[in-house]
Amino acid sequence: MFLFLFVLFILWDYYRTKNEYFADYVDRWGIPEGVVELSAEQVKKRSTHYRFEYTHRSILGKGKGTLKRVVFANSPDFVNVSPKNHLQIMGRYVDVVS
């Protein structure tokens, strides 16, 4: 029973979306990369931030996983209007909710 629950937890953690918050981002080799990581407390105090959403992070927590989308939002995490709608990452488009 314990083994089943452990495997279920690992699968859930692997497929869920994980968020990281940054003050800004740059494109490195055409892939967005966050600059100045923010804590949850810092995000609440800032007027804007970028939320990077990742899926399929490795089980041991090493590596970021697959970047799903980059969101430009304000402090309560409401989406802001931005001129960019999509970023192209490694030959495919990633939604930038703006």
Summary of the structure (lengths in Angstrom):
residues: 98
radius of gyration: 15.2
end to end distance: 44.3
largest distance: 50.9
contacts: 239
relative contact order: 0.19
helix: 20%
strand: 48%
